[in-house]
Amino acid sequence: MKNVVAFTMKLLPGKEDVYEDRHNKIWPELSSLLKESGIEEYHIFLDKDTGVLFAFQRLGENNQVKQLPEHPIMKKWWAHMQDLMETHVDHSPVVKQLENVFTL
């Protein structure tokens, strides 16, 4: 499916409520950055039994999402969230890209 990406991430046990609270209070500058980068829709779902997060993004035609990891606001957000989820040494979340196998 063109311009749609899906991936999973993993929360640490017992961090579900804090994760949701931080996203409910997402920084305006981060929200603006994501939109300006071409993310038209961004949904994150939680499987409370496993701590697995499923994320879905619909991207605009000329999106710039590949440059997000280098942006200072993105790095600051990752540092803010690193105590809640599985991350790499640079605090970026461990992400497993998913392949689209069916579209209706």
C-alpha positions in Angstrom: 0.0 0.0 0.0 1.5 3.3 -1.1 2.5 5.8 1.6 1.4 3.6 4.5 3.8 2.2 7.1 3.1 0.0 10.0 5.5 -1.2 12.7 5.6 -2.5 16.3 7.5 -1.3 19.4 7.6 -2.8 22.9 6.7 -1.2 26.2 8.4 -2.2 29.4 6.1 -3.9 31.9 3.9 -1.6 33.9 4.6 1.5 31.8 1.3 1.5 29.9 -0.4 4.3 31.8 2.6 6.6 31.7 3.1 6.0 28.0 -0.5 6.9 27.3 -0.3 10.0 29.5 2.9 11.3 27.8 1.3 10.9 24.4 -1.9 12.7 25.6 0.4 15.6 26.5 2.5 15.4 23.3 4.6 18.5 22.8 3.1 21.0 20.3 6.5 21.3 18.6 6.7 17.5 18.1 3.2 17.4 16.8 4.0 20.2 14.3 7.3 18.5 13.3 5.5 15.2 12.5 2.9 16.9 10.4 5.4 19.1 8.6 7.4 15.9 7.8 4.4 14.5 6.0 2.8 12.3 8.5 -0.9 12.8 7.7 -2.2 10.2 10.1 -0.4 8.4 13.0 -2.2 5.8 15.2 -0.6 3.8 18.0 -2.5 0.8 19.5 -1.5 -1.2 22.6 -1.8 -4.9 23.3 -2.0 -4.7 27.1 -1.4 -8.4 27.5 2.0 -8.3 25.7 3.1 -4.6 25.9 3.4 -4.6 22.1 2.6 -1.3 20.4 1.3 -1.4 16.9 1.8 1.9 15.0 0.3 2.9 11.6 1.2 6.0 9.6 -0.3 7.4 6.5 2.4 9.5 4.7 2.0 12.4 2.3 3.5 12.1 -1.2 6.6 14.2 -0.5 7.1 13.2 3.1 10.4 13.8 4.8 10.1 11.1 7.6 13.5 9.6 6.9 15.1 12.8 8.2 13.2 12.7 11.5 15.8 10.7 13.4 18.3 13.5 13.0 16.0 16.3 14.3 16.7 17.7 17.8 13.0 17.6 18.8 12.8 13.9 17.8 15.9 13.1 19.8 14.6 15.0 22.8 11.3 13.0 22.6 13.1 9.7 22.4 15.1 10.6 25.5 11.9 11.6 27.2 10.3 8.2 26.3 13.4 5.9 26.8 12.5 4.9 30.3 9.2 3.4 29.1 10.1 1.1 26.2 12.8 -1.0 24.5 15.3 1.4 22.9 18.6 1.5 21.2 21.6 3.2 22.8 20.6 6.5 21.1 17.2 6.2 22.8 15.4 5.6 19.5 12.7 3.0 20.0 13.4 -0.6 18.8 11.1 -0.8 15.8 10.0 -3.8 13.8 8.7 -2.8 10.4 5.7 -4.8 9.2 5.0 -5.9 5.7 1.5 -5.2 4.1 0.1 -8.5 3.0 -3.6 -7.5 2.5 -5.6 -4.4 1.8 -9.3 -4.1 1.3 
